Amino acid sequence: MKNAAPRAIDYQALADFRFAIRRFLNVSERLVHAAGIEPQQHQALLAIKGLPAHRVATIGVLAERLLLQHHSAVELVNRLEAKGLLRRARRVADRREVVLTLSRRGEALLRRLTELHRAELQSARPKLLAALAAAIDPHATVGRAFRNAQHKKHTRKRRTRNKQPKQRQRQCQTMSGRGSQRLDRSKD
């Protein structure tokens, strides 16, 4: 059996996908900051609320889901509890284990942020899906169409940028000509 030839790496497709993700994350960070919390705090609320039914929300599980060290997760939980967004309780079966639950305020905040994030995902959906398709399979029709659309968009922007300075120059010349006429009239 012959080994398949290694496929060429499409760096542009990977970079476009990374850019699409980063754009969404940037919007997410701004939404979260506007709500008065940090992005990591939002991620913690979402991780706790979105755990599978068979998992119990503990500090260890939260650390695992957010890829944090245990002591960092403890500090994050302390900050969320201080803001009134989270509650801790000892587990009945094992008193050593602390169970985390969202407070009513935390639930309400997460609900608002989730609605905003879903709206943004709906808006970004075509670009994200096309960028993902291109990153997975550079020969995919969707990926090529996405890159062609991106290229046309950037080309249009460059053309527009090049025209704007000329238009501004003409406006400035026209305005400076009027200004000199005013000055000349004031001399009379």
Secondary structure by P-SEA (a helix, b strand, c coil): cccccccccaaaaaaaaaaaaaaaaaaaaaaaaaacccaaaaaaaaaaaaccccccccaaaaaaaacccaaaaaaaaaaaaaacccccccccccccbbbbbbcaaaaaaaaaaaaaaaaaaaaaaaaaaaaaaaaaccccaaaaaaaaaaaaaaaaaaaaaaaaaaaaaaaaaaaaaaaaaaaaaaac
